Amino acid sequence: MTPPGAVVVGTGFGCRVHVPALRAAGFDVRALVGRDPAKTARRAERLGVEHACPSLEAALALPGVDAVTIATPPDTHADLAIAAVEAGRHVLCEKPFALDAVQARAMFDAATRAGVTNLVGHEFRWAPDRATVGRAIASGAIGDARLVSLVQFVPLVANADARTPPWWFDTERGGGWLGASGSHVIDQVRTWLGEFAEVSATLPTVGTRDGSAAEDSFVVRFRLRGGAEGMLLQTAASWTQANGVTVVAGTHGTVGIDGDRPWIADAGGRRDLEVPADLALPSAPDRSDDPRERFTHLELGPYTRLGEALRAGVEGRPAASAVAIPTFADGWAEMVVLDAIRASAAAGGALVHIPE
Protein backbone atom coordinates (compact mmCIF):
# COMPACT_ATOMS: atom_id res chain seq x y z
CA MET A 1 0.00 0.00 0.00
CA THR A 2 1.38 3.41 -0.96
CA PRO A 3 1.91 5.57 2.14
CA PRO A 4 0.05 8.88 2.27
CA GLY A 5 2.08 11.93 1.29
CA ALA A 6 2.64 14.95 3.52
CA VAL A 7 4.08 18.43 3.16
CA VAL A 8 5.72 20.13 6.15
CA VAL A 9 5.58 23.93 6.21
CA GLY A 10 8.31 25.34 8.45
CA THR A 11 12.00 24.60 8.72
CA GLY A 12 12.48 24.81 12.50
CA PHE A 13 10.12 22.72 14.63
CA GLY A 14 8.83 21.28 11.36
CA CYS A 15 12.22 19.73 10.61
CA ARG A 16 13.01 18.74 14.17
CA VAL A 17 9.69 17.10 15.12
CA HIS A 18 7.10 17.08 12.31
CA VAL A 19 9.24 15.27 9.76
CA PRO A 20 10.38 12.38 12.00
CA ALA A 21 6.97 12.06 13.68
CA LEU A 22 5.15 11.90 10.35
CA ARG A 23 7.57 9.26 9.09
CA ALA A 24 7.13 7.24 12.28
CA ALA A 25 3.36 7.45 11.72
CA GLY A 26 3.74 6.04 8.20
CA PHE A 27 3.76 9.14 5.99
CA ASP A 28 5.97 9.83 3.02
CA VAL A 29 7.17 13.40 3.62
CA ARG A 30 7.12 14.69 0.07
CA ALA A 31 8.22 18.30 0.55
CA LEU A 32 9.54 20.90 2.95
CA VAL A 33 8.32 24.49 2.58
CA GLY A 34 10.30 27.51 3.79
CA ARG A 35 10.75 31.19 3.01
CA ASP A 36 14.55 30.98 2.66
CA PRO A 37 15.21 28.82 -0.44
CA ALA A 38 18.84 28.03 0.41
CA LYS A 39 18.10 27.04 4.02
CA THR A 40 15.05 25.04 2.99
CA ALA A 41 17.09 23.15 0.38
CA ARG A 42 19.87 22.37 2.89
CA ARG A 43 17.46 21.07 5.49
CA ALA A 44 15.45 19.07 2.99
CA GLU A 45 18.65 17.41 1.78
CA ARG A 46 19.80 16.70 5.32
CA LEU A 47 16.48 15.07 6.16
CA GLY A 48 16.18 13.18 2.88
CA VAL A 49 13.04 15.09 1.80
CA GLU A 50 12.79 15.05 -1.98
CA HIS A 51 11.38 18.52 -2.63
CA ALA A 52 12.25 21.94 -1.15
CA CYS A 53 9.53 24.45 -2.02
CA PRO A 54 9.37 28.24 -1.62
CA SER A 55 5.61 28.28 -1.06
CA LEU A 56 2.70 26.12 -0.01
CA GLU A 57 1.19 26.63 -3.45
CA ALA A 58 4.24 25.06 -5.08
CA ALA A 59 4.13 22.12 -2.68
CA LEU A 60 0.43 21.48 -3.29
CA ALA A 61 1.15 21.21 -7.01
CA LEU A 62 3.27 18.10 -6.37
CA PRO A 63 1.70 14.68 -6.92
CA GLY A 64 0.74 12.52 -3.98
CA VAL A 65 0.21 15.24 -1.35
CA ASP A 66 -2.62 14.23 1.00
CA ALA A 67 -1.81 16.24 4.13
CA VAL A 68 -0.16 19.48 5.20
CA THR A 69 1.40 20.19 8.58
CA ILE A 70 2.07 23.79 9.61
CA ALA A 71 4.95 24.67 11.92
CA THR A 72 5.36 28.38 11.25
CA PRO A 73 4.83 31.52 13.39
CA PRO A 74 1.24 32.04 14.57
CA ASP A 75 0.60 35.08 12.37
CA THR A 76 0.88 32.83 9.28
CA HIS A 77 -1.35 29.98 10.45
CA ALA A 78 -4.72 31.24 9.26
CA ASP A 79 -3.72 31.90 5.64
CA LEU A 80 -1.79 28.63 5.35
CA ALA A 81 -4.42 26.45 7.01
CA ILE A 82 -7.31 27.93 5.04
CA ALA A 83 -5.41 27.57 1.75
CA ALA A 84 -4.59 23.94 2.54
CA VAL A 85 -8.10 22.87 3.55
CA GLU A 86 -9.66 24.70 0.60
CA ALA A 87 -7.30 22.70 -1.60
CA GLY A 88 -8.83 19.55 -0.08
CA ARG A 89 -5.83 18.58 2.06
CA HIS A 90 -5.97 17.26 5.59
CA VAL A 91 -4.22 19.66 7.98
CA LEU A 92 -2.31 19.62 11.25
CA CYS A 93 -1.60 23.15 12.49
CA GLU A 94 0.72 24.12 15.33
CA LYS A 95 -0.20 26.05 18.45
CA PRO A 96 -0.75 28.81 19.37
CA PHE A 97 -3.46 28.15 16.82
CA ALA A 98 -3.96 31.70 15.51
CA LEU A 99 -3.52 35.35 16.43
CA ASP A 100 -6.99 35.52 17.98
CA ALA A 101 -10.34 33.81 18.18
CA VAL A 102 -11.64 35.56 15.06
CA GLN A 103 -8.92 33.97 12.93
CA ALA A 104 -9.39 30.65 14.73
CA ARG A 105 -13.11 30.62 13.94
CA ALA A 106 -12.37 31.31 10.27
CA MET A 107 -9.94 28.36 10.20
CA PHE A 108 -12.47 26.09 11.89
CA ASP A 109 -15.24 27.14 9.51
CA ALA A 110 -13.05 26.59 6.43
CA ALA A 111 -12.05 23.11 7.56
CA THR A 112 -15.65 22.22 8.38
CA ARG A 113 -16.81 23.32 4.92
CA ALA A 114 -14.01 21.35 3.28
CA GLY A 115 -14.83 18.19 5.25
CA VAL A 116 -11.17 17.36 5.86
CA THR A 117 -9.34 16.10 8.93
CA ASN A 118 -8.19 19.09 10.99
CA LEU A 119 -5.87 18.75 13.96
CA VAL A 120 -4.03 21.17 16.23
CA GLY A 121 -0.57 20.52 17.67
CA HIS A 122 -1.45 19.59 21.24
CA GLU A 123 0.70 16.49 21.28
CA PHE A 124 1.04 16.54 25.06
CA ARG A 125 -2.45 15.12 25.39
CA TRP A 126 -0.57 11.85 24.80
CA ALA A 127 2.13 12.55 27.42
CA PRO A 128 1.79 9.55 29.76
CA ASP A 129 1.69 11.56 32.99
CA ARG A 130 -1.02 13.94 31.74
CA ALA A 131 -3.04 11.18 30.10
CA THR A 132 -2.87 9.01 33.24
CA VAL A 133 -4.08 11.82 35.50
CA GLY A 134 -6.78 12.73 33.00
CA ARG A 135 -8.05 9.16 33.01
CA ALA A 136 -8.08 9.08 36.83
CA ILE A 137 -10.18 12.27 36.92
CA ALA A 138 -12.57 10.96 34.26
CA SER A 139 -12.99 7.68 36.16
CA GLY A 140 -14.32 9.53 39.21
CA ALA A 141 -11.31 8.61 41.34
CA ILE A 142 -11.24 12.02 43.04
CA GLY A 143 -14.96 12.75 42.96
CA ASP A 144 -15.87 16.24 41.79
CA ALA A 145 -12.88 18.44 41.05
CA ARG A 146 -12.88 21.57 43.18
CA LEU A 147 -9.43 23.20 43.14
CA VAL A 148 -6.66 23.19 40.53
CA SER A 149 -3.07 24.43 40.59
CA LEU A 150 -0.53 24.21 37.76
CA VAL A 151 2.76 25.91 38.65
CA GLN A 152 5.99 25.66 36.69
CA PHE A 153 9.34 27.45 36.71
CA VAL A 154 11.39 27.06 33.52
CA PRO A 155 14.89 28.44 32.80
CA LEU A 156 14.42 28.69 29.03
CA VAL A 157 15.00 32.44 28.73
CA ALA A 158 16.42 33.35 32.13
CA ASN A 159 19.63 34.15 30.28
CA ALA A 160 18.80 37.20 28.17
CA ASP A 161 21.17 35.93 25.48
CA ALA A 162 19.37 32.61 25.06
CA ARG A 163 18.47 32.00 21.43
CA THR A 164 14.77 31.62 20.65
CA PRO A 165 12.71 31.75 17.45
CA PRO A 166 12.33 35.44 16.49
CA TRP A 167 8.53 35.40 16.82
CA TRP A 168 8.48 34.11 20.40
CA PHE A 169 8.65 37.58 21.93
CA ASP A 170 7.14 39.58 19.08
CA THR A 171 3.53 40.46 19.92
CA GLU A 172 2.73 41.36 16.31
CA ARG A 173 3.47 37.78 15.27
CA GLY A 174 1.59 36.10 18.10
CA GLY A 175 4.54 35.82 20.46
CA GLY A 176 4.68 35.72 24.23
CA TRP A 177 4.95 32.90 26.71
CA LEU A 178 1.19 32.72 27.12
CA GLY A 179 0.80 31.54 23.54
CA ALA A 180 3.98 29.49 23.36
CA SER A 181 3.37 27.50 26.54
CA GLY A 182 0.11 28.71 28.04
CA SER A 183 -1.78 27.30 25.08
CA HIS A 184 -0.67 23.81 26.15
CA VAL A 185 -1.71 24.49 29.74
CA ILE A 186 -5.14 25.78 28.71
CA ASP A 187 -5.60 22.64 26.60
CA GLN A 188 -4.55 20.48 29.55
CA VAL A 189 -7.17 22.02 31.83
CA ARG A 190 -9.89 21.87 29.15
CA THR A 191 -9.09 18.22 28.40
CA TRP A 192 -9.20 17.20 32.05
CA LEU A 193 -11.98 19.35 33.44
CA GLY A 194 -13.99 21.13 30.76
CA GLU A 195 -14.52 24.69 29.62
CA PHE A 196 -13.46 27.96 31.20
CA ALA A 197 -16.13 30.33 32.54
CA GLU A 198 -14.06 33.31 33.71
CA VAL A 199 -10.46 34.44 34.13
CA SER A 200 -8.47 37.13 35.88
CA ALA A 201 -4.87 37.40 34.73
CA THR A 202 -1.60 39.27 34.55
CA LEU A 203 1.23 38.76 32.07
CA PRO A 204 4.42 39.76 33.88
CA THR A 205 7.95 39.86 32.56
CA VAL A 206 10.56 38.30 34.83
CA GLY A 207 13.65 38.31 32.60
CA THR A 208 15.65 41.14 31.07
CA ARG A 209 15.47 40.52 27.33
CA ASP A 210 16.18 43.83 25.58
CA GLY A 211 13.53 45.05 23.17
CA SER A 212 11.02 42.36 24.08
CA ALA A 213 7.43 43.55 24.00
CA ALA A 214 5.90 40.22 24.96
CA GLU A 215 5.62 38.51 28.32
CA ASP A 216 7.80 35.63 29.52
CA SER A 217 5.36 34.61 32.28
CA PHE A 218 1.67 34.35 33.09
CA VAL A 219 -0.52 34.23 36.18
CA VAL A 220 -4.14 33.22 35.65
CA ARG A 221 -6.91 32.82 38.22
CA PHE A 222 -9.88 30.97 36.73
CA ARG A 223 -13.25 29.33 37.26
CA LEU A 224 -14.53 26.51 35.07
CA ARG A 225 -18.13 25.97 33.97
CA GLY A 226 -18.18 22.80 36.06
CA GLY A 227 -17.44 24.84 39.19
CA ALA A 228 -13.75 24.06 39.79
CA GLU A 229 -11.48 27.01 40.48
CA GLY A 230 -7.76 27.31 40.11
CA MET A 231 -4.53 29.05 39.24
CA LEU A 232 -2.05 28.72 36.39
CA LEU A 233 1.39 30.19 37.04
CA GLN A 234 4.39 29.75 34.80
CA THR A 235 7.56 31.58 33.90
CA ALA A 236 10.19 30.83 31.26
CA ALA A 237 12.73 33.07 32.97
CA SER A 238 13.50 31.33 36.25
CA TRP A 239 17.13 30.59 37.16
CA THR A 240 16.32 27.00 38.11
CA GLN A 241 16.20 23.61 36.56
CA ALA A 242 12.79 23.10 34.97
CA ASN A 243 10.36 21.99 37.64
CA GLY A 244 6.64 22.03 38.14
CA VAL A 245 3.84 20.73 40.31
CA THR A 246 0.28 20.07 39.18
CA VAL A 247 -2.51 19.31 41.67
CA VAL A 248 -6.24 18.74 41.25
CA ALA A 249 -8.17 18.39 44.50
CA GLY A 250 -11.61 16.79 44.48
CA THR A 251 -14.32 15.79 46.89
CA HIS A 252 -12.94 12.27 47.39
CA GLY A 253 -9.26 12.52 46.49
CA THR A 254 -6.43 14.48 44.96
CA VAL A 255 -4.31 13.76 41.88
CA GLY A 256 -1.18 15.44 40.66
CA ILE A 257 2.06 15.38 38.76
CA ASP A 258 5.46 16.03 40.30
CA GLY A 259 7.88 16.56 37.45
CA ASP A 260 6.62 13.79 35.17
CA ARG A 261 5.43 11.42 37.91
CA PRO A 262 1.62 11.06 38.30
CA TRP A 263 0.17 10.28 41.72
CA ILE A 264 -3.09 10.06 43.63
CA ALA A 265 -3.95 10.63 47.31
CA ASP A 266 -7.13 9.64 49.13
CA ALA A 267 -8.28 7.98 52.35
CA GLY A 268 -5.87 5.14 51.59
CA GLY A 269 -2.84 7.46 51.46
CA ARG A 270 -0.71 8.78 48.63
CA ARG A 271 0.67 6.50 45.92
CA ASP A 272 2.07 6.69 42.42
CA LEU A 273 -0.27 6.11 39.50
CA GLU A 274 0.88 3.42 37.11
CA VAL A 275 0.72 4.41 33.45
CA PRO A 276 -1.71 2.04 31.68
CA ALA A 277 -0.26 0.03 28.80
CA ASP A 278 -2.43 1.76 26.20
CA LEU A 279 -0.98 5.16 27.22
CA ALA A 280 2.63 4.10 26.64
CA LEU A 281 4.49 5.94 23.88
CA PRO A 282 6.88 4.80 21.16
CA SER A 283 10.51 4.69 22.24
CA ALA A 284 11.98 8.18 22.48
CA PRO A 285 15.42 9.25 21.33
CA ASP A 286 18.04 9.75 24.01
CA ARG A 287 18.24 13.18 25.60
CA SER A 288 20.57 15.30 23.47
CA ASP A 289 23.28 17.76 24.49
CA ASP A 290 22.48 19.79 21.37
CA PRO A 291 20.46 22.83 22.61
CA ARG A 292 18.38 22.67 19.44
CA GLU A 293 17.28 19.16 20.41
CA ARG A 294 16.76 19.70 24.14
CA PHE A 295 13.05 18.80 24.06
CA THR A 296 12.95 16.28 21.21
CA HIS A 297 13.00 13.28 23.57
CA LEU A 298 9.81 14.64 25.19
CA GLU A 299 8.04 15.69 22.00
CA LEU A 300 8.63 13.00 19.41
CA GLY A 301 6.68 10.16 21.02
CA PRO A 302 3.50 12.20 21.62
CA TYR A 303 3.82 13.81 18.20
CA THR A 304 3.98 10.40 16.57
CA ARG A 305 0.58 9.66 18.11
CA LEU A 306 -0.72 12.93 16.66
CA GLY A 307 0.71 11.92 13.29
CA GLU A 308 -1.07 8.56 13.57
CA ALA A 309 -4.36 10.39 14.13
CA LEU A 310 -3.69 12.48 11.04
CA ARG A 311 -2.96 9.38 8.98
CA ALA A 312 -6.20 7.75 10.12
CA GLY A 313 -8.08 10.82 8.93
CA VAL A 314 -6.31 10.78 5.57
CA GLU A 315 -7.22 7.12 5.13
CA GLY A 316 -10.84 7.68 6.15
CA ARG A 317 -10.84 5.43 9.19
CA PRO A 318 -11.35 6.04 12.93
CA ALA A 319 -8.17 6.80 14.83
CA ALA A 320 -7.27 4.22 17.46
CA SER A 321 -6.39 6.86 20.06
CA ALA A 322 -6.34 6.42 23.82
CA VAL A 323 -7.00 10.15 24.33
CA ALA A 324 -9.31 12.73 22.76
CA ILE A 325 -7.79 13.98 19.50
CA PRO A 326 -7.25 17.77 19.36
CA THR A 327 -9.04 19.40 16.43
CA PHE A 328 -9.58 22.90 15.03
CA ALA A 329 -12.60 23.13 17.35
CA ASP A 330 -10.15 22.87 20.26
CA GLY A 331 -7.87 25.43 18.64
CA TRP A 332 -10.77 27.87 18.41
CA ALA A 333 -11.88 27.22 22.02
CA GLU A 334 -8.29 27.68 23.20
CA MET A 335 -8.00 31.05 21.43
CA VAL A 336 -11.22 32.27 23.07
CA VAL A 337 -9.59 31.63 26.47
CA LEU A 338 -6.26 33.18 25.46
CA ASP A 339 -8.07 36.29 24.19
CA ALA A 340 -9.89 36.58 27.53
CA ILE A 341 -6.62 36.24 29.46
CA ARG A 342 -5.01 38.98 27.38
CA ALA A 343 -8.05 41.21 27.82
CA SER A 344 -7.94 40.71 31.57
CA ALA A 345 -4.22 41.49 31.74
CA ALA A 346 -4.70 44.63 29.65
CA ALA A 347 -7.37 45.76 32.14
CA GLY A 348 -5.13 45.23 35.16
CA GLY A 349 -6.42 41.79 36.05
CA ALA A 350 -10.13 42.54 35.67
CA LEU A 351 -12.48 39.57 35.71
CA VAL A 352 -13.40 38.54 32.16
CA HIS A 353 -16.34 36.22 31.53
CA ILE A 354 -16.08 33.71 28.69
CA PRO A 355 -19.32 33.18 26.74
CA GLU A 356 -20.68 29.68 26.26
C-alpha positions in Angstrom: 0.0 0.0 0.0 1.4 3.4 -1.0 1.9 5.6 2.1 0.1 8.9 2.3 2.1 11.9 1.3 2.6 14.9 3.5 4.1 18.4 3.2 5.7 20.1 6.1 5.6 23.9 6.2 8.3 25.3 8.4 12.0 24.6 8.7 12.5 24.8 12.5 10.1 22.7 14.6 8.8 21.3 11.4 12.2 19.7 10.6 13.0 18.7 14.2 9.7 17.1 15.1 7.1 17.1 12.3 9.2 15.3 9.8 10.4 12.4 12.0 7.0 12.1 13.7 5.2 11.9 10.3 7.6 9.3 9.1 7.1 7.2 12.3 3.4 7.4 11.7 3.7 6.0 8.2 3.8 9.1 6.0 6.0 9.8 3.0 7.2 13.4 3.6 7.1 14.7 0.1 8.2 18.3 0.5 9.5 20.9 3.0 8.3 24.5 2.6 10.3 27.5 3.8 10.8 31.2 3.0 14.6 31.0 2.7 15.2 28.8 -0.4 18.8 28.0 0.4 18.1 27.0 4.0 15.1 25.0 3.0 17.1 23.2 0.4 19.9 22.4 2.9 17.5 21.1 5.5 15.5 19.1 3.0 18.7 17.4 1.8 19.8 16.7 5.3 16.5 15.1 6.2 16.2 13.2 2.9 13.0 15.1 1.8 12.8 15.1 -2.0 11.4 18.5 -2.6 12.2 21.9 -1.1 9.5 24.5 -2.0 9.4 28.2 -1.6 5.6 28.3 -1.1 2.7 26.1 0.0 1.2 26.6 -3.5 4.2 25.1 -5.1 4.1 22.1 -2.7 0.4 21.5 -3.3 1.2 21.2 -7.0 3.3 18.1 -6.4 1.7 14.7 -6.9 0.7 12.5 -4.0 0.2 15.2 -1.4 -2.6 14.2 1.0 -1.8 16.2 4.1 -0.2 19.5 5.2 1.4 20.2 8.6 2.1 23.8 9.6 5.0 24.7 11.9 5.4 28.4 11.3 4.8 31.5 13.4 1.2 32.0 14.6 0.6 35.1 12.4 0.9 32.8 9.3 -1.3 30.0 10.5 -4.7 31.2 9.3 -3.7 31.9 5.6 -1.8 28.6 5.3 -4.4 26.4 7.0 -7.3 27.9 5.0 -5.4 27.6 1.7 -4.6 23.9 2.5 -8.1 22.9 3.5 -9.7 24.7 0.6 -7.3 22.7 -1.6 -8.8 19.5 -0.1 -5.8 18.6 2.1 -6.0 17.3 5.6 -4.2 19.7 8.0 -2.3 19.6 11.3 -1.6 23.2 12.5 0.7 24.1 15.3 -0.2 26.0 18.4 -0.7 28.8 19.4 -3.5 28.2 16.8 -4.0 31.7 15.5 -3.5 35.4 16.4 -7.0 35.5 18.0 -10.3 33.8 18.2 -11.6 35.6 15.1 -8.9 34.0 12.9 -9.4 30.7 14.7 -13.1 30.6 13.9 -12.4 31.3 10.3 -9.9 28.4 10.2 -12.5 26.1 11.9 -15.2 27.1 9.5 -13.0 26.6 6.4 -12.1 23.1 7.6 -15.7 22.2 8.4 -16.8 23.3 4.9 -14.0 21.3 3.3 -14.8 18.2 5.2 -11.2 17.4 5.9 -9.3 16.1 8.9 -8.2 19.1 11.0 -5.9 18.8 14.0 -4.0 21.2 16.2 -0.6 20.5 17.7 -1.4 19.6 21.2 0.7 16.5 21.3 1.0 16.5 25.1 -2.4 15.1 25.4 -0.6 11.9 24.8 2.1 12.6 27.4 1.8 9.5 29.8 1.7 11.6 33.0 -1.0 13.9 31.7 -3.0 11.2 30.1 -2.9 9.0 33.2 -4.1 11.8 35.5 -6.8 12.7 33.0 -8.0 9.2 33.0 -8.1 9.1 36.8 -10.2 12.3 36.9 -12.6 11.0 34.3 -13.0 7.7 36.2 -14.3 9.5 39.2 -11.3 8.6 41.3 -11.2 12.0 43.0 -15.0 12.7 43.0 -15.9 16.2 41.8 -12.9 18.4 41.0 -12.9 21.6 43.2 -9.4 23.2 43.1 -6.7 23.2 40.5 -3.1 24.4 40.6 -0.5 24.2 37.8 2.8 25.9 38.7 6.0 25.7 36.7 9.3 27.5 36.7 11.4 27.1 33.5 14.9 28.4 32.8 14.4 28.7 29.0 15.0 32.4 28.7 16.4 33.3 32.1 19.6 34.1 30.3 18.8 37.2 28.2 21.2 35.9 25.5 19.4 32.6 25.1 18.5 32.0 21.4 14.8 31.6 20.7 12.7 31.8 17.5 12.3 35.4 16.5 8.5 35.4 16.8 8.5 34.1 20.4 8.6 37.6 21.9 7.1 39.6 19.1 3.5 40.5 19.9 2.7 41.4 16.3 3.5 37.8 15.3 1.6 36.1 18.1 4.5 35.8 20.5 4.7 35.7 24.2 4.9 32.9 26.7 1.2 32.7 27.1 0.8 31.5 23.5 4.0 29.5 23.4 3.4 27.5 26.5 0.1 28.7 28.0 -1.8 27.3 25.1 -0.7 23.8 26.1 -1.7 24.5 29.7 -5.1 25.8 28.7 -5.6 22.6 26.6 -4.5 20.5 29.5 -7.2 22.0 31.8 -9.9 21.9 29.1 -9.1 18.2 28.4 -9.2 17.2 32.0 -12.0 19.3 33.4 -14.0 21.1 30.8 -14.5 24.7 29.6 -13.5 28.0 31.2 -16.1 30.3 32.5 -14.1 33.3 33.7 -10.5 34.4 34.1 -8.5 37.1 35.9 -4.9 37.4 34.7 -1.6 39.3 34.6 1.2 38.8 32.1 4.4 39.8 33.9 7.9 39.9 32.6 10.6 38.3 34.8 13.6 38.3 32.6 15.7 41.1 31.1 15.5 40.5 27.3 16.2 43.8 25.6 13.5 45.0 23.2 11.0 42.4 24.1 7.4 43.5 24.0 5.9 40.2 25.0 5.6 38.5 28.3 7.8 35.6 29.5 5.4 34.6 32.3 1.7 34.3 33.1 -0.5 34.2 36.2 -4.1 33.2 35.6 -6.9 32.8 38.2 -9.9 31.0 36.7 -13.2 29.3 37.3 -14.5 26.5 35.1 -18.1 26.0 34.0 -18.2 22.8 36.1 -17.4 24.8 39.2 -13.8 24.1 39.8 -11.5 27.0 40.5 -7.8 27.3 40.1 -4.5 29.0 39.2 -2.1 28.7 36.4 1.4 30.2 37.0 4.4 29.8 34.8 7.6 31.6 33.9 10.2 30.8 31.3 12.7 33.1 33.0 13.5 31.3 36.3 17.1 30.6 37.2 16.3 27.0 38.1 16.2 23.6 36.6 12.8 23.1 35.0 10.4 22.0 37.6 6.6 22.0 38.1 3.8 20.7 40.3 0.3 20.1 39.2 -2.5 19.3 41.7 -6.2 18.7 41.2 -8.2 18.4 44.5 -11.6 16.8 44.5 -14.3 15.8 46.9 -12.9 12.3 47.4 -9.3 12.5 46.5 -6.4 14.5 45.0 -4.3 13.8 41.9 -1.2 15.4 40.7 2.1 15.4 38.8 5.5 16.0 40.3 7.9 16.6 37.4 6.6 13.8 35.2 5.4 11.4 37.9 1.6 11.1 38.3 0.2 10.3 41.7 -3.1 10.1 43.6 -3.9 10.6 47.3 -7.1 9.6 49.1 -8.3 8.0 52.3 -5.9 5.1 51.6 -2.8 7.5 51.5 -0.7 8.8 48.6 0.7 6.5 45.9 2.1 6.7 42.4 -0.3 6.1 39.5 0.9 3.4 37.1 0.7 4.4 33.5 -1.7 2.0 31.7 -0.3 0.0 28.8 -2.4 1.8 26.2 -1.0 5.2 27.2 2.6 4.1 26.6 4.5 5.9 23.9 6.9 4.8 21.2 10.5 4.7 22.2 12.0 8.2 22.5 15.4 9.2 21.3 18.0 9.7 24.0 18.2 13.2 25.6 20.6 15.3 23.5 23.3 17.8 24.5 22.5 19.8 21.4 20.5 22.8 22.6 18.4 22.7 19.4 17.3 19.2 20.4 16.8 19.7 24.1 13.0 18.8 24.1 13.0 16.3 21.2 13.0 13.3 23.6 9.8 14.6 25.2 8.0 15.7 22.0 8.6 13.0 19.4 6.7 10.2 21.0 3.5 12.2 21.6 3.8 13.8 18.2 4.0 10.4 16.6 0.6 9.7 18.1 -0.7 12.9 16.7 0.7 11.9 13.3 -1.1 8.6 13.6 -4.4 10.4 14.1 -3.7 12.5 11.0 -3.0 9.4 9.0 -6.2 7.7 10.1 -8.1 10.8 8.9 -6.3 10.8 5.6 -7.2 7.1 5.1 -10.8 7.7 6.1 -10.8 5.4 9.2 -11.3 6.0 12.9 -8.2 6.8 14.8 -7.3 4.2 17.5 -6.4 6.9 20.1 -6.3 6.4 23.8 -7.0 10.2 24.3 -9.3 12.7 22.8 -7.8 14.0 19.5 -7.2 17.8 19.4 -9.0 19.4 16.4 -9.6 22.9 15.0 -12.6 23.1 17.3 -10.2 22.9 20.3 -7.9 25.4 18.6 -10.8 27.9 18.4 -11.9 27.2 22.0 -8.3 27.7 23.2 -8.0 31.0 21.4 -11.2 32.3 23.1 -9.6 31.6 26.5 -6.3 33.2 25.5 -8.1 36.3 24.2 -9.9 36.6 27.5 -6.6 36.2 29.5 -5.0 39.0 27.4 -8.1 41.2 27.8 -7.9 40.7 31.6 -4.2 41.5 31.7 -4.7 44.6 29.6 -7.4 45.8 32.1 -5.1 45.2 35.2 -6.4 41.8 36.1 -10.1 42.5 35.7 -12.5 39.6 35.7 -13.4 38.5 32.2 -16.3 36.2 31.5 -16.1 33.7 28.7 -19.3 33.2 26.7 -20.7 29.7 26.3 
